[in-house]
């Protein structure tokens, strides 16, 4: 399911306009990004938790040349599903 399909499904379920639903989704995603950028966790009870994890610098290998390369440390977004979501997809 892509964003457009999600908007259509939510609009159908709620009776809201597609435009209003799109604005709400854009706001939701924007606020999740802002919170993660600040280092905060975003928790939706039963659905899951979005957080940021720090990865250490490490050594890797270029698959074409087999030359060893250094992969720098970085932050990555992480999603941990909640219990209700886990149960729903069993």
C-alpha positions as CSV (number, residue, x, y, z in Angstrom):
1,X,0.0,0.0,0.0
2,X,1.4,3.4,-0.9
3,X,0.6,6.8,0.5
4,X,-2.1,7.6,-2.0
5,X,-3.9,4.3,-1.3
6,X,-3.6,4.9,2.4
7,X,-5.2,8.3,2.0
8,X,-8.1,6.9,0.0
9,X,-8.7,4.1,2.6
10,X,-8.6,6.5,5.5
11,X,-10.9,9.0,3.7
12,X,-13.4,6.2,3.0
13,X,-13.3,5.0,6.6
14,X,-13.7,8.4,8.2
15,X,-15.7,10.4,5.7
16,X,-13.1,13.1,5.6
17,X,-11.9,14.6,2.4
18,X,-8.7,13.1,0.8
19,X,-7.1,16.5,1.0
20,X,-7.7,16.7,4.8
21,X,-6.4,13.2,5.3
22,X,-3.3,14.0,3.2
23,X,-2.6,17.0,5.3
24,X,-2.9,15.0,8.5
25,X,-0.6,12.3,7.3
26,X,2.0,14.9,6.1
27,X,1.8,16.5,9.5
28,X,2.2,13.1,11.3
29,X,5.2,12.1,9.2
30,X,6.8,15.5,9.6
31,X,6.4,15.5,13.4
32,X,7.8,12.0,13.6
33,X,10.8,13.1,11.6
34,X,11.3,16.2,13.9
35,X,11.1,14.1,17.0
36,X,13.6,11.5,15.8
37,X,16.0,14.3,14.6
38,X,15.9,15.6,18.2
39,X,16.7,12.1,19.5
40,X,13.2,11.5,21.0
41,X,11.3,8.3,20.7
42,X,7.8,8.2,19.1
43,X,5.5,5.6,20.7
44,X,2.1,4.5,19.5
45,X,0.8,2.1,22.1
46,X,0.0,-1.2,20.6
47,X,1.4,-0.2,17.2
48,X,5.1,0.3,17.8
49,X,7.9,2.7,18.6
50,X,10.1,4.7,16.3
51,X,13.6,5.6,17.6
52,X,17.1,6.4,16.5
53,X,20.0,4.0,16.9
54,X,23.7,4.8,16.7
55,X,25.8,2.5,14.5
56,X,29.5,2.3,15.2
57,X,32.1,2.9,12.5
58,X,33.2,-0.4,10.9
59,X,35.3,-1.9,8.1
60,X,33.6,-3.1,5.0
61,X,34.7,-4.4,1.6
62,X,34.0,-3.0,-1.9
63,X,32.4,-6.0,-3.7
64,X,33.8,-5.0,-7.1
65,X,37.4,-4.4,-6.1
66,X,37.5,-6.4,-2.8
67,X,39.3,-3.3,-1.4
68,X,38.7,-2.7,2.3
69,X,36.8,0.5,3.1
70,X,35.9,2.3,6.2
71,X,32.2,2.8,6.9
72,X,31.7,5.8,9.1
73,X,29.5,5.9,12.3
74,X,26.0,7.1,11.7
75,X,22.5,7.3,13.1
76,X,19.7,5.2,11.7
77,X,15.9,5.2,12.3
78,X,14.5,2.0,13.9
79,X,11.0,0.7,14.3
80,X,10.0,-1.8,16.9
81,X,6.5,-3.3,16.4
82,X,4.1,-3.3,19.3
83,X,2.2,-6.3,20.7
84,X,-1.1,-5.5,18.9
85,X,0.6,-5.2,15.6
86,X,2.5,-8.5,16.1
87,X,-0.8,-10.2,16.9
88,X,-2.6,-8.8,13.9
89,X,-0.1,-10.2,11.4
90,X,0.2,-13.8,12.8
